[in-house]
Amino acid sequence: MNPNTRIEKISLINFKNHLNTNLEDLNTFIVLNGKNGSGKTNILEAISLFSPGRGMKNSRLSEIPNKNQNQQSFDIKLNIKYETGEIQLSRSFHNEDKNKNHILADNEKINNYQLLEFINILWITPIMEKVMLQSNSEKRNFFDRLIFNINKNHLKHYTKLQKLLSERLALLKNKKYDFNWLSIIEKNIANLSVQLLINRKSFIDQLNKDLETVKRPFNTCQIDVDHELSKLGNILNSEELISKYITVLSNNREIDSALNKTSLTVNKVTIKIFNNTDKIIEAKNCSTGEQKSILLSIFLSVAKMVKNKNNGRAPIILIDEAMAHLDIDRKEFLFSELSDLKSQVWFSGVSKNLFENISDQTVFFEMKNII
């Protein structure tokens, strides 16, 4: 099936090792193959920068321009084709002229959040395959990143909360502060925190429901998220929870000032990922193959959630070096599920042989070192 949202052409100028690269005539599946260091992941990273945040490699924009060029800038253009129209998205960065740093949709300036009105991009990287073994904060970041694609306000709330938490600590360290202003900040912190908690619970509840129906050979699985903040009260009574949290923030001012951190935040969570719905075995204790299967189950379920949220507009999917350790059955099932989603999927891999069973739907680009 043809994707209902697809990149028809991508152009990169001075983006890492891509001085001037154009890829066009793109299909349902795009495979970037070549040796390590040839620039495969750099193309995927360029696409990921059209999602809110800092992309799949979390790079600072100033780190991206080609180091061998005197000009500290880069440009990316995506020509997007929908079932009912098309648009060009572009992103420019100029280290020496901040006025030239912008994101455009058909030459109109837009912000990070507005990107989600035009395109959703999901990705899997080798680092993400270790999510079952990572810390609670890393797991939380992983799931928050997925929630951003379902609820763009979640990103706004999260960003604003971090600023307010920093502002509160700065006031506390100053010792001489306006009590009324600090109380307002703490009230805003409490409101945003409870909203984030609600967003996470809503997302995880729906995800768990979808994960119960995952078909073999992939794994059904379940996610438990326990917020310390929720111990103050029932999330169904949000006003009471907000009030109790405001009291805690007020009572903890001296402690937080001494520790230089907020003792209780919505980001203090315990997250467990279980293999299967019985919640007996945690995914961290499973084999590498099972862990990858669980990750892909989560990923496909979220992709379907994104599509439903956007009235059938499928996300663009980036899969970086994730095919090497999948057996034949899991590979075929993954390709089938991705095709049914009507998503355009970009893969990277050292060998074309990993993708031989989808060659009729695939365009291959061999990457070579071009620095």
C-alpha positions in Angstrom: 0.0 0.0 0.0 1.2 3.5 -0.7 1.8 5.7 2.3 -0.8 8.4 2.9 1.9 10.8 4.0 5.3 10.6 2.5 8.5 12.5 1.9 8.9 12.8 -1.9 12.3 14.5 -1.8 14.8 15.5 0.8 17.7 18.0 0.3 20.6 18.5 2.7 23.2 21.2 2.5 26.2 21.1 4.8 24.5 18.7 7.1 27.3 16.7 8.8 29.0 14.7 6.0 26.3 15.6 3.5 27.6 18.7 1.7 24.9 18.6 -1.0 22.7 15.5 -1.0 19.3 15.1 -2.7 17.2 11.9 -2.5 14.0 11.7 -4.6 11.7 9.3 -6.3 11.0 7.7 -2.9 8.9 4.6 -2.3 6.9 3.2 0.6 10.2 1.8 2.1 13.5 3.6 1.8 16.7 1.7 2.7 19.9 3.6 3.3 22.7 1.0 3.1 26.4 1.3 3.3 29.4 1.0 5.7 29.4 2.5 9.2 30.2 6.2 9.0 28.9 6.6 5.5 26.1 9.0 6.5 23.0 6.8 6.8 22.0 7.8 10.2 22.7 11.5 9.4 19.9 11.5 6.9 17.5 10.0 9.4 18.6 12.6 11.9 17.9 15.4 9.5 14.4 14.1 9.0 13.9 13.7 12.8 14.7 17.5 13.2 11.2 18.1 11.8 9.8 16.7 15.1 9.6 18.9 18.2 12.9 18.8 20.2 16.5 18.1 19.2 16.0 15.0 17.0 17.0 11.4 17.3 20.6 12.1 18.4 19.7 15.0 20.7 22.4 17.1 18.9 22.9 20.8 19.5 22.3 22.6 16.2 25.7 24.2 16.4 27.3 20.8 16.3 25.7 19.8 13.0 27.3 21.8 10.2 30.1 20.1 8.4 33.3 20.7 10.3 35.4 21.0 7.1 33.5 24.0 5.9 34.0 27.6 7.0 30.3 28.4 6.8 28.7 27.4 10.2 25.3 26.7 8.8 23.0 23.9 7.4 19.8 23.7 5.5 17.3 20.8 5.2 14.2 20.7 2.9 11.5 18.0 2.8 8.8 17.9 0.1 5.8 16.2 1.8 3.0 14.6 -0.2 -0.4 13.9 1.3 -3.4 12.2 -0.3 -5.0 15.7 -0.7 -2.1 18.0 -1.2 1.5 18.8 -0.6 3.8 21.1 1.3 7.5 21.9 1.6 9.0 22.0 5.1 12.5 23.5 5.5 14.8 24.1 8.4 17.8 26.4 8.4 20.5 27.1 11.0 23.2 29.9 10.8 25.5 30.1 13.8 26.6 33.6 13.0 23.1 35.1 12.1 20.4 34.0 14.5 17.8 35.8 12.3 18.3 33.0 9.7 17.5 30.2 12.1 13.9 29.2 11.3 11.5 26.5 10.4 9.3 27.1 7.4 6.1 25.5 6.0 5.8 26.7 2.4 7.9 29.8 3.3 5.8 30.7 6.3 7.6 30.6 9.7 6.3 28.1 12.2 7.5 26.9 15.6 8.6 23.5 16.9 5.1 22.7 18.2 3.4 23.6 14.9 5.4 20.9 13.1 3.0 18.3 14.5 0.2 19.9 12.4 2.0 18.8 9.3 4.0 15.7 10.1 4.6 13.1 12.8 7.9 11.3 13.0 8.7 8.3 15.1 12.0 6.6 15.4 13.9 3.6 16.8 17.6 3.8 17.4 20.1 1.2 18.8 20.2 3.1 22.1 16.4 2.8 22.5 16.7 -1.0 22.3 18.2 -0.8 25.8 15.2 1.1 27.3 14.3 -1.9 29.5 17.7 -1.7 31.2 17.8 2.1 31.6 17.0 4.2 34.6 13.5 5.4 35.5 14.3 8.9 34.3 15.5 7.6 30.9 12.4 5.4 30.6 10.3 8.5 31.5 12.0 10.5 28.8 11.4 7.7 26.3 7.6 7.6 27.0 7.3 11.4 27.2 8.8 11.6 23.8 6.1 9.3 22.5 3.4 11.2 24.3 4.5 14.4 22.5 3.3 12.9 19.2 -0.2 12.2 20.7 -0.6 15.4 22.7 1.5 18.4 21.6 0.4 20.3 24.8 2.3 17.7 26.8 5.6 19.1 25.4 4.5 22.7 26.1 3.6 21.8 29.7 6.8 19.8 30.2 9.0 22.6 28.9 7.2 25.3 31.0 7.4 23.1 34.1 11.1 22.8 33.9 11.5 26.6 33.6 9.2 27.1 36.6 11.1 24.6 38.7 14.4 26.3 37.9 12.9 29.7 38.7 11.6 28.5 42.1 15.0 27.1 43.0 16.7 30.4 42.0 14.3 32.3 44.2 14.9 30.0 47.2 18.7 30.3 46.9 18.3 34.1 46.9 16.7 33.9 50.4 15.1 37.4 49.9 12.2 36.7 47.7 8.6 37.9 47.2 6.5 35.3 49.0 3.4 36.1 46.9 5.4 35.6 43.6 6.9 32.3 44.9 3.4 31.1 45.8 2.1 31.9 42.3 5.1 29.9 40.8 4.3 27.0 43.1 0.6 27.0 42.2 1.6 26.9 38.5 4.1 24.1 39.1 1.3 22.1 40.8 -1.2 22.7 38.1 1.2 21.7 35.3 2.5 18.7 37.2 -0.9 17.2 37.7 -1.7 17.8 34.1 1.4 16.0 33.1 0.5 13.2 35.4 -3.0 12.9 33.8 -1.4 13.0 30.3 0.9 10.1 31.2 -1.8 8.0 32.8 -4.1 8.5 29.9 -1.4 7.6 27.4 -0.2 4.5 29.3 -3.8 3.3 29.9 -4.5 3.4 26.2 -1.1 1.9 25.3 -1.6 -1.0 27.6 -5.0 -1.7 26.2 -3.5 -1.8 22.7 -0.6 -3.9 23.8 -2.9 -6.6 25.0 -3.9 -7.3 21.4 -0.4 -7.5 19.9 -0.2 -10.5 17.6 2.5 -13.2 17.5 5.4 -13.4 16.8 5.7 -10.0 18.6 5.2 -9.9 22.4 2.2 -8.6 24.3 3.5 -6.5 27.2 2.4 -4.1 29.8 3.8 -0.9 31.4 3.4 0.2 35.0 4.1 3.8 35.9 4.1 4.8 39.6 4.4 8.6 40.2 5.5 9.6 43.7 3.2 12.6 43.3 0.1 10.4 43.0 0.7 9.2 46.5 -0.6 12.6 47.7 -4.1 11.9 46.5 -6.4 10.4 43.8 -5.7 11.6 40.3 -9.5 11.6 39.7 -9.7 14.4 42.2 -7.2 16.7 40.5 -8.1 19.9 42.5 -7.4 18.1 45.8 -4.2 16.7 44.5 -3.1 20.2 43.3 -3.9 21.7 46.6 -1.9 19.0 48.5 1.1 19.4 46.2 1.1 23.2 46.7 1.2 22.6 50.5 4.2 20.2 50.0 6.1 22.7 47.9 5.5 25.4 50.5 6.6 23.2 53.4 9.7 21.9 51.5 11.2 25.4 50.7 14.0 25.2 53.2 14.8 21.5 52.3 14.7 22.2 48.6 16.9 25.3 49.0 19.5 23.3 50.9 19.4 20.4 48.5 19.3 22.7 45.4 16.6 20.5 43.9 12.8 20.0 44.2 12.3 17.1 46.6 9.0 16.0 45.0 8.2 16.4 41.3 6.0 14.7 38.8 9.2 13.4 37.2 10.0 11.2 40.1 8.6 7.9 38.8 9.2 4.2 38.9 8.5 2.5 35.5 8.4 -1.2 34.9 8.0 -2.9 31.5 6.7 -6.4 31.7 6.9 -9.3 29.2 3.3 -10.4 28.6 0.1 -9.3 30.3 0.5 -11.4 33.4 3.2 -9.0 34.7 5.3 -11.7 36.2 8.6 -11.3 34.2 10.1 -7.8 33.7 11.4 -7.1 30.2 14.9 -6.3 31.7 15.2 -10.0 32.5 14.3 -11.2 29.0 16.6 -12.1 26.1 17.8 -9.4 23.7 15.5 -10.8 21.0 12.5 -10.6 23.3 13.4 -7.1 24.4 13.6 -5.9 20.8 10.2 -7.6 20.1 8.7 -5.7 23.1 10.1 -2.4 21.9 8.7 -3.0 18.4 5.3 -3.9 19.9 5.3 -0.6 21.8 6.5 1.3 18.8 3.8 -0.1 16.4 1.1 0.4 19.0 2.1 4.1 19.4 2.2 4.5 15.6 -1.4 3.4 15.4 -2.3 5.7 18.2 -0.7 8.6 16.3 -2.6 7.7 13.2 -5.9 7.5 15.0 -5.2 10.9 16.7 -4.5 12.5 13.3 -7.7 11.3 11.5 -5.8 8.6 9.6 -2.6 10.5 8.8 0.2 8.0 9.2 3.5 9.0 10.9 6.8 8.9 9.1 8.9 6.1 10.7 12.7 6.0 11.0 14.3 2.7 11.9 18.1 3.0 12.4 20.1 -0.3 12.3 17.3 -2.2 14.0 16.9 -5.2 11.6 20.1 -7.2 12.2 18.9 -9.3 15.1 15.3 -10.0 14.0 14.5 -13.5 12.8 12.7 -14.1 9.5 9.2 -14.4 11.1 9.6 -11.2 13.1 11.0 -9.3 10.1 8.1 -10.3 7.9 5.6 -9.4 10.5 7.2 -6.0 11.1 7.1 -5.3 7.3 3.5 -6.4 7.1 2.4 -4.2 10.0 4.3 -1.2 8.7 2.7 -1.6 5.3 -0.8 -1.9 6.8 -0.1 1.4 8.7 0.3 3.1 5.3 3.5 4.7 6.7 6.5 5.7 4.8 9.4 3.9 6.5 13.1 4.8 6.4 15.6 2.1 7.3 19.3 2.1 7.7 21.5 -1.0 7.5 24.9 -2.2 6.4 23.6 -4.8 4.1 20.8 -4.8 1.5 20.2 -8.5 2.2 18.4 -7.6 5.4 15.6 -6.2 3.3 15.3 -8.6 0.4 11.7 -9.7 1.1 10.4 -6.1 0.7 12.6 -5.2 -2.4 9.5 -4.7 -4.6 8.2 -1.8 -2.3 11.7 -0.4 -1.6 14.1 2.1 -3.1 17.7 1.6 -2.1 20.3 4.3 -1.7 23.9 3.3 -1.2 25.7 5.7 1.1 29.3 6.5 0.7 31.7 8.7 2.7 31.5 12.1 1.2 33.2 14.3 3.7 
